[in-house]
Structures are given as structure tokens and as C-alpha cells.
């Protein structure tokens, strides 16, 4: 049985963060002795957690070739889920975040069925190689204890979702606010280009006549901002996408043509572009991204929305600002939820130790 040591944890963390590396680089960057690194790498190779993926040519002066090493990212899988009023999106990834599978399920989600519907997704996809489950939900979340404190969208208050799921599944569960998940994933892919970001997660409810749900993920200097009371980005704006009196669903309007949707949604476009422009004007970010199921609407509708926002930003001509919207195929928040689990497992000593303990136990 391999012994879990501080050096093992440090090396595994470095391997996870660096797609390819070498013994010498690990030793230099972690400040561990080469002999310690060599012994640890041999142990990790024995349990199939490290692979040789190539080698460098020997120098003209001679000497050995250098082995290029990589963590065996396919040794485990992560499930990331985004739960909204109108359904669930989920992705399954390898340990480097590479997506293996993704799917969307259209169904109204409320307190009465949220646990059941999440467990359906888990049970359909779980196997012995799954090491964590991240779940993003709209509303105020106590992520430390997995509690949905308040979610108007899901009609839930003081609901310990993590406990409900862990009654049935013995896998690490992490619950986080949807806009924070989206903001973190947005930031992960834009750190070098922008350090101050706003992510607007706009959720169209199952029935169109109900008010839109909106959350704002705020990244300041590449760090997620939660606020003094963990309530940053939570705002209630009572306005529907369309002024419909009948029980028309979001799925129904996805069949509307662009002209009809632009006409019927003109009031929404004018009202929400002004509201979002206020946030942007105040925070003055480098980049803004719009996500949520609103991105499933036609391109012309979304482009008009972006243009209206830009026209309403105070002194927009003086700002260096990029505003865009996510592709509906990105599954941004579910991918963000998976990324959160990966960081919990591989960026903390406790997480790595838990992963290794579980991994070794599964191998017998």
C-alpha cells in the first residue's frame, strides 16, 4: 500500500496543474529532492496515476533523454450539474476537465422533485471511476454545508441538498451558486486577458409568464467576490421575458421565429439592457459574459440584447470592454461546477488526500 505523504500530495498537485512536466521540473518547482521525486513518481506509475507521454532529445554534448510525464487524467471522472427552473444540464469530465458526455433534461424543477431528479442523473452516470459531483443552483447557497438558503427560482428555502443526496451516494458533493460557477469558469479561460469580470446568469423560468431569474458572478483581480454577507450578485428584478398570460413554456418559445421573438420580447430587451448596463457602468470590468438558458434563444435576439446593453453603458466609448454571450452548447455552469470539484480535490491537501485514499481503496 502506498503511503500518503506531504511530498506525494505536493507532487500530485503539481502534476494536476501542469499538463506535461519532467522529474527535474517537478524537483525545481516543488523544491523537493530529486531522489524523493523519483521515488514518488515510480509509486504513482505503479498505481497508474502517472504516464510517460514522450521524451526530449539528448543534448549535443550527450547525456540521457528526459522523460516527459503527465498525470493520468483518465483515471477518474467528475460529474458537474446545473439545476435551473426549467431543467438540468450536466457534463461528465476527466480529471483535467475534458468533457466526455453532456446532456440537457427539460423539466420543471422544484423543491418537491429536485433531489429525485438529481439522483436520476447521478444513478444513470455513476460508476467506480467517479470521484466527485459539483452542482450549481440559482439563489443564495451555503457552499460549506451544501445548503440552499434561498432560491426563489426553485421555490426553496433552507434546504440541505448535499445531505439529501449523500443519503444515497457516497461521493463528495459540492453545491455552489450558478452565477459563481459561471464566473469561475469564465475567469479560468480568461485570466491572461482580463482580471475583472462580470458574469450574468439569466434564467428563463419553465413558464414564460413568470419573472426572469438573474444572478451576477463577480470576479475582481482574478478572485471571486462573495460580499460581506455572502450575498453579492443576488438581485431580484421582477420582469418576464414575454408578457404571456397562458402557460406557455420556455421550450415552446424556442420554436418562435426571430422576428416574432424580437417583437414580443422588445420590452424585455429595453428593460434588461438598461439594468445590466448599470451594473457594468458601476463595476467597470474588462469583460462581460451572459450565460444561462437565455443563450438558447436565436442569435439575432442575443446580438440585439448585447447592442442595447452597449448603448446604455455610461461613457462606453471610454471603456475597453468586451461583452459577449456563451454558446448554449457550452454548458458553462455545469462545466464550472465540475471545475469547482476538481479544484477542491487537487488544489488542497485535504482534497488530494481524500482522492488518493478513495482511489487506492478502489484498487484494493
C-alpha positions as CSV (number, residue, x, y, z in Angstrom):
1,X,0.0,0.0,0.0
2,X,1.3,3.4,-1.0
3,X,1.8,5.8,1.9
4,X,0.2,9.3,1.5
5,X,3.0,11.8,2.4
6,X,3.3,15.5,2.1
7,X,5.7,15.1,-0.8
8,X,3.2,12.9,-2.6
9,X,0.4,15.4,-2.1
10,X,2.7,18.2,-3.4
11,X,3.8,16.3,-6.5
12,X,0.3,15.2,-7.4
13,X,-0.9,18.8,-7.1
14,X,1.9,19.9,-9.4
15,X,1.1,17.2,-11.9
16,X,-2.6,18.1,-12.0
17,X,-1.8,21.8,-12.6
18,X,0.8,21.1,-15.4
19,X,-0.3,19.1,-18.4
20,X,3.2,17.9,-19.0
21,X,6.4,18.1,-17.0
22,X,9.6,16.3,-16.1
23,X,11.3,15.0,-13.0
24,X,13.7,17.9,-13.0
25,X,11.0,20.5,-13.3
26,X,9.0,18.9,-10.5
27,X,12.0,18.9,-8.2
28,X,12.9,22.5,-9.1
29,X,9.3,23.9,-8.7
30,X,8.3,22.0,-5.6
31,X,11.8,22.3,-4.0
32,X,11.9,18.5,-3.3
33,X,15.0,16.4,-3.6
34,X,15.3,14.6,-7.0
35,X,15.5,11.3,-5.2
36,X,12.2,12.0,-3.4
37,X,10.5,13.0,-6.6
38,X,11.9,9.9,-8.4
39,X,10.6,7.5,-5.7
40,X,7.2,9.2,-5.6
41,X,6.8,9.2,-9.4
42,X,7.6,5.5,-9.5
43,X,4.9,4.8,-6.9
44,X,2.4,6.9,-8.9
45,X,3.3,5.0,-12.1
46,X,2.7,1.7,-10.3
47,X,-0.8,2.7,-9.4
48,X,-1.5,4.1,-12.9
49,X,-1.7,7.8,-11.9
50,X,1.4,9.0,-14.0
51,X,2.2,8.2,-17.6
52,X,5.2,8.8,-19.7
53,X,3.9,10.7,-22.8
54,X,7.2,11.4,-24.6
55,X,10.8,12.3,-24.2
56,X,13.2,15.1,-25.2
57,X,16.2,14.5,-27.5
58,X,19.6,14.2,-25.8
59,X,21.8,17.3,-25.9
60,X,24.6,17.5,-28.5
61,X,27.1,17.1,-25.6
62,X,25.5,13.7,-24.8
63,X,23.6,12.6,-21.7
64,X,20.3,11.0,-21.2
65,X,17.0,11.8,-22.8
66,X,14.4,13.4,-20.5
67,X,11.1,11.7,-20.0
68,X,8.0,13.9,-20.4
69,X,5.4,13.0,-17.8
70,X,1.7,13.6,-17.3
71,X,-1.0,12.8,-14.7
72,X,-3.3,10.1,-16.0
73,X,-6.3,12.3,-16.3
74,X,-8.5,9.5,-17.5
75,X,-8.0,7.6,-14.1
76,X,-11.1,9.3,-12.8
77,X,-14.3,11.2,-13.7
78,X,-16.2,14.2,-12.3
79,X,-19.9,15.0,-12.7
80,X,-20.9,18.7,-13.0
81,X,-24.6,19.7,-12.9
82,X,-26.5,22.9,-13.4
83,X,-30.0,22.8,-11.9
84,X,-32.4,25.5,-13.1
85,X,-36.2,26.1,-13.0
86,X,-36.7,24.6,-16.5
87,X,-34.4,21.5,-16.2
88,X,-30.9,20.1,-15.6
89,X,-27.8,20.3,-17.7
90,X,-24.8,18.1,-16.9
91,X,-21.4,17.2,-18.0
92,X,-19.0,14.4,-17.2
93,X,-15.3,15.2,-17.4
94,X,-12.0,13.6,-16.9
95,X,-9.7,14.9,-14.2
96,X,-8.4,17.7,-16.5
97,X,-11.9,19.0,-17.2
98,X,-12.1,17.4,-20.7
99,X,-15.8,16.7,-21.4
100,X,-16.7,13.0,-22.0
101,X,-20.5,13.5,-22.1
102,X,-23.1,16.3,-21.8
103,X,-26.9,16.3,-21.8
104,X,-29.8,18.5,-21.1
105,X,-33.1,17.4,-19.5
106,X,-36.1,19.7,-19.8
107,X,-38.3,19.5,-16.8
108,X,-39.7,21.9,-14.2
109,X,-37.6,21.7,-11.1
110,X,-39.0,22.5,-7.6
111,X,-38.3,21.5,-4.0
112,X,-40.7,18.6,-4.4
113,X,-38.6,16.9,-7.1
114,X,-35.1,18.4,-7.0
115,X,-33.5,15.6,-5.1
116,X,-35.2,12.9,-7.1
117,X,-34.2,14.4,-10.5
118,X,-30.6,15.0,-9.4
119,X,-30.4,11.4,-8.2
120,X,-31.7,10.2,-11.5
121,X,-28.9,11.9,-13.4
122,X,-26.3,10.5,-10.9
123,X,-27.6,7.0,-11.0
124,X,-27.6,6.9,-14.8
125,X,-24.0,8.0,-14.9
126,X,-22.2,6.9,-11.8
127,X,-19.5,4.2,-11.9
128,X,-16.5,3.3,-9.8
129,X,-14.3,5.9,-11.6
130,X,-16.4,8.9,-10.4
131,X,-14.7,10.9,-7.7
132,X,-16.9,14.0,-7.2
133,X,-20.1,15.7,-8.0
134,X,-20.5,19.5,-8.4
135,X,-24.0,21.1,-8.5
136,X,-24.8,24.7,-9.4
137,X,-28.2,26.1,-8.3
138,X,-29.8,29.5,-8.6
139,X,-30.0,31.6,-5.4
140,X,-28.1,32.0,-2.1
141,X,-26.0,29.0,-1.2
142,X,-24.1,28.0,1.9
143,X,-21.5,26.1,-0.1
144,X,-19.6,24.9,3.0
145,X,-22.6,22.9,4.2
146,X,-24.3,22.3,0.9
147,X,-27.5,24.2,1.9
148,X,-29.7,26.2,-0.5
149,X,-30.5,29.1,1.8
150,X,-32.9,30.8,-0.6
151,X,-33.8,30.2,-4.2
152,X,-36.9,32.0,-5.5
153,X,-36.4,30.3,-8.9
154,X,-36.7,26.8,-7.4
155,X,-39.1,27.9,-4.6
156,X,-36.7,26.5,-2.0
157,X,-35.5,27.9,1.4
158,X,-33.2,26.3,4.0
159,X,-32.8,23.1,2.1
160,X,-29.8,20.9,2.8
161,X,-29.4,19.5,-0.7
162,X,-26.0,17.9,0.0
163,X,-27.3,15.9,2.9
164,X,-30.3,14.7,0.9
165,X,-28.0,13.4,-1.9
166,X,-25.4,12.0,0.4
167,X,-28.1,9.8,2.0
168,X,-27.9,7.8,-1.3
169,X,-24.5,8.5,-2.7
170,X,-21.1,8.1,-1.0
171,X,-19.2,10.6,-3.2
172,X,-18.0,14.1,-2.4
173,X,-20.8,16.6,-3.2
174,X,-20.3,20.3,-3.6
175,X,-23.1,22.8,-4.0
176,X,-22.5,26.4,-5.4
177,X,-24.4,29.3,-6.7
178,X,-24.9,29.2,-10.5
179,X,-23.6,32.6,-11.3
180,X,-20.4,31.9,-9.2
181,X,-19.9,28.7,-11.1
182,X,-20.2,30.5,-14.4
183,X,-18.0,33.4,-13.3
184,X,-15.2,31.0,-12.1
185,X,-15.2,29.0,-15.3
186,X,-15.3,32.3,-17.4
187,X,-12.3,33.5,-15.3
188,X,-10.4,30.2,-15.7
189,X,-10.5,30.7,-19.5
190,X,-9.7,34.4,-19.5
191,X,-7.2,35.0,-16.7
192,X,-4.4,36.2,-19.1
193,X,-6.7,38.6,-20.9
194,X,-8.9,40.0,-18.2
195,X,-8.8,40.1,-14.4
196,X,-12.1,41.9,-13.6
197,X,-15.1,40.1,-14.9
198,X,-18.9,40.1,-14.6
199,X,-20.9,37.0,-15.5
200,X,-24.7,37.5,-15.8
201,X,-26.6,34.2,-15.4
202,X,-30.0,34.8,-16.8
203,X,-32.5,32.0,-16.3
204,X,-35.8,31.9,-18.2
205,X,-38.3,30.0,-16.0
206,X,-40.3,27.0,-17.1
207,X,-43.4,29.1,-17.7
208,X,-42.7,32.3,-19.6
209,X,-45.2,34.4,-17.7
210,X,-43.0,34.1,-14.6
211,X,-40.2,36.6,-13.9
212,X,-36.7,36.1,-15.2
213,X,-34.1,34.9,-12.7
214,X,-30.8,36.7,-12.7
215,X,-27.5,36.3,-10.7
216,X,-24.2,38.1,-11.2
217,X,-20.9,36.4,-10.7
218,X,-18.2,39.0,-9.8
219,X,-14.5,38.4,-10.3
220,X,-12.2,41.1,-9.0
221,X,-8.5,40.8,-9.7
222,X,-9.0,37.1,-10.6
223,X,-10.8,36.3,-7.4
224,X,-14.4,35.5,-6.8
225,X,-16.1,38.3,-4.8
226,X,-18.8,36.9,-2.3
227,X,-19.5,40.2,-0.4
228,X,-19.6,40.8,3.3
229,X,-22.6,38.6,3.8
230,X,-22.0,36.1,1.0
231,X,-24.9,37.8,-0.9
232,X,-23.0,39.6,-3.7
233,X,-24.6,39.3,-7.1
234,X,-28.0,38.4,-5.8
235,X,-30.7,40.7,-7.1
236,X,-34.4,40.5,-7.8
237,X,-35.8,42.1,-10.9
238,X,-39.4,41.3,-11.5
239,X,-39.8,41.2,-15.2
240,X,-40.8,38.3,-17.6
241,X,-39.2,37.5,-20.9
242,X,-42.6,37.9,-22.7
243,X,-45.9,39.3,-21.4
244,X,-47.8,36.0,-21.8
245,X,-50.9,35.1,-19.7
246,X,-51.1,31.5,-20.9
247,X,-48.9,28.6,-19.6
248,X,-46.5,28.8,-22.5
249,X,-43.2,27.1,-21.6
250,X,-39.7,28.1,-22.4
251,X,-39.4,25.1,-24.7
252,X,-42.5,26.4,-26.6
253,X,-40.9,29.7,-27.5
254,X,-37.7,28.1,-28.8
255,X,-39.8,27.3,-31.9
256,X,-40.7,31.0,-32.4
257,X,-39.1,32.7,-35.4
258,X,-36.6,35.5,-34.8
259,X,-39.0,38.3,-36.0
260,X,-41.8,37.2,-33.6
261,X,-39.4,36.8,-30.7
262,X,-37.8,40.2,-31.3
263,X,-41.2,41.9,-31.5
264,X,-42.8,40.1,-28.4
265,X,-39.5,40.5,-26.4
266,X,-38.8,44.1,-27.2
267,X,-39.9,45.3,-23.7
268,X,-37.6,42.8,-22.1
269,X,-34.7,43.8,-24.3
270,X,-35.1,47.5,-23.5
271,X,-35.7,47.0,-19.7
272,X,-32.9,44.4,-19.1
273,X,-30.3,46.1,-21.2
274,X,-30.7,49.2,-19.0
275,X,-30.4,47.2,-15.8
276,X,-27.3,45.3,-16.9
277,X,-25.7,48.5,-18.2
278,X,-26.0,49.9,-14.7
279,X,-24.1,47.0,-13.2
280,X,-21.4,47.3,-15.9
281,X,-21.1,51.0,-15.6
282,X,-20.5,50.8,-11.8
283,X,-18.0,47.9,-11.8
284,X,-16.1,48.9,-14.9
285,X,-14.9,45.3,-15.8
286,X,-12.6,44.2,-18.5
287,X,-15.1,41.6,-19.8
288,X,-18.7,40.7,-19.5
289,X,-20.3,37.3,-20.4
290,X,-24.0,36.5,-20.5
291,X,-25.0,32.9,-19.8
292,X,-27.9,30.8,-18.6
293,X,-30.6,29.2,-20.7
294,X,-31.3,32.6,-22.3
295,X,-28.4,31.7,-24.7
296,X,-30.7,29.1,-26.2
297,X,-32.6,31.9,-27.9
298,X,-31.9,32.9,-31.5
299,X,-28.6,34.7,-32.4
300,X,-30.3,37.8,-33.6
301,X,-32.2,38.2,-30.3
302,X,-28.9,37.9,-28.3
303,X,-27.0,40.2,-30.6
304,X,-29.7,42.9,-30.2
305,X,-29.5,42.4,-26.5
306,X,-25.7,43.0,-26.5
307,X,-26.1,46.1,-28.7
308,X,-28.7,47.5,-26.4
309,X,-26.6,47.0,-23.4
310,X,-23.6,48.7,-25.0
311,X,-25.8,51.7,-25.9
312,X,-26.8,52.1,-22.3
313,X,-23.4,51.9,-20.6
314,X,-22.3,55.2,-19.3
315,X,-19.3,56.6,-21.2
316,X,-18.9,53.3,-23.1
317,X,-16.6,54.9,-25.7
318,X,-14.0,55.4,-23.0
319,X,-14.0,51.8,-21.8
320,X,-12.0,48.9,-23.1
321,X,-14.8,46.3,-22.7
322,X,-15.7,43.1,-24.3
323,X,-19.3,41.9,-24.0
324,X,-20.4,38.5,-25.3
325,X,-22.7,35.6,-24.6
326,X,-21.9,32.0,-24.1
327,X,-22.9,29.3,-26.6
328,X,-25.9,27.3,-25.5
329,X,-23.7,24.3,-26.2
330,X,-21.1,25.3,-23.6
331,X,-23.0,24.1,-20.6
332,X,-21.0,26.8,-18.8
333,X,-22.3,26.5,-15.2
334,X,-22.3,22.7,-15.2
335,X,-18.7,22.8,-16.5
336,X,-18.0,25.3,-13.8
337,X,-19.5,23.1,-11.2
338,X,-17.2,20.2,-12.4
339,X,-14.2,22.6,-12.3
340,X,-15.0,23.5,-8.7
341,X,-14.9,19.9,-7.6
342,X,-11.6,19.4,-9.4
343,X,-10.1,22.3,-7.6
344,X,-11.4,21.0,-4.3
345,X,-9.8,17.6,-5.0
346,X,-6.5,18.7,-6.4
347,X,-5.7,22.2,-5.1
348,X,-6.0,21.4,-1.3
349,X,-4.0,18.9,0.8
350,X,-7.3,17.6,2.2
351,X,-8.8,17.1,-1.2
352,X,-5.8,15.3,-2.6
353,X,-5.6,13.0,0.4
354,X,-9.3,12.2,0.0
355,X,-8.9,11.5,-3.7
356,X,-5.8,9.2,-3.1
357,X,-7.5,7.4,-0.2
358,X,-10.5,6.6,-2.3
359,X,-8.5,5.8,-5.4
360,X,-6.3,3.3,-3.5
361,X,-9.3,1.8,-1.8
362,X,-11.0,1.2,-5.1
363,X,-7.9,-0.5,-6.4
364,X,-7.9,-2.9,-3.5
